[in-house]
Amino acid sequence: MRNITRLARLLAIPLVLAALLSDFLSPGAPNLLDLSQFYAPPSHIHFWDARGSFHWRPFVYRLRLIESQDASYQEQNDQIFPLEFFCEGYRYQFLGLIPASRHLLGTQTAGVFHPWGTDELGRDVLARTLAGARSSMLVLLFGIALYFTLGLAVGAFAGVGGGWIDAVLMRLSEFVLALPALYLVLAVRALLPSQMPFWQTAFLTAGTIACVAWPPMARGVRGLILQIKNACYVEAARALGASRWHIFRRHMLPALAPFALAQTAVAAPVFILGEVILSFLNVGFNDSGASWGAMLHNLMRDPRVLTDFSWNLAPLGFVFATLFCLNSFSRQLRAKEPSQLA
């Protein structure tokens, strides 16, 4: 168990860095199209040129399409393109705030260096995968914030309010639980515009998933409140004349925090999977937006990706690694929850 947790922590560091520094780590713009380089294989890094001369600085050759039907390429060894660290490239906002144009590794000529190959439109797979990490992490952050707020608010109103409020909110949660989650998400998402700016897409995707994921959190919070109501310190505060919401804020909420945090961690993978599924079905981030699900959408259109152009499956590795880390962290929080509640 300790080894799994340690591995999850080691994987989480590069995943977070990939999301935060996606533009800096990208060799090219994620949405730069080059139809002459569709399904180009990963670039080979060389130290010896075609004449046998050694170069201290690694370099790549430009690829030339020789057979469009099979997407066969051949290196043109008449010109070398040296790789440079911190090279000048497309402009972006570093951490979303600072204008920058430096990239970790690349060439002076754009569209030549593709470490993980290109997709069906000639877009760099590495750049789009890193941009997809940023999109998925934004959906995750928005999602867990909405899930935590919505589940805690509904559970608190039901447990503290009681009476008809409790009955209505719990019947609503049962209704949401009874509906097929995927179909409900698709129905809610279908009511929204298909073409939206990036930030709106991220927020609405997270909100759509949170709208169908909150019942377990709300019902758990409500059940704990009903237990805590009979605690001695709550009875003492009530005898001193404290209001219900004062008691909830000062005495119940600290006791609910461990459960709420653990439940949020358990629900976190749902938002990653939900974003991937929605984008895969082309109702989340559309194909022009950089998203892991949108990249995997190509599997539905061209089965050759599985056999001949496997470098386009790179987002799957990121999805599995992210889910592994989230599941490991949620298990760790769940293991600590009973002792904290006690």
Secondary structure, DSSP 8 states (H G I E B T S, - for coil): -HHHHHHHHHHHHHHHHHHHTHHHH-SS-TT---GGGTT------EEE-TTS-EEEEEEEEEEEEEETTTTEEEEEEEEEEE-EEEEEEEEEEETTTEEEEEEEEE-SSTTS--TT-B-TTS-BHHHHHHHHHHHHHHHHHHHHHHHHHHHHHHHHHHHHH-HHHHHHHHHHHHHHHHS-HHHHHHHHHHTS-SS--HHHHHHHHHHHHHHHH-HHHHHHHHHHHHHHTTSHHHHHHHHTT--HHHHIIIIIHHHHHHHHHHHHHHHHHHHHHHHHHHHHTTSSS-TTS--HHHHHTHHHH-THHHHT-GGGGHHHHHHHHHHHHHHHHHHHHHHHHHHHH-
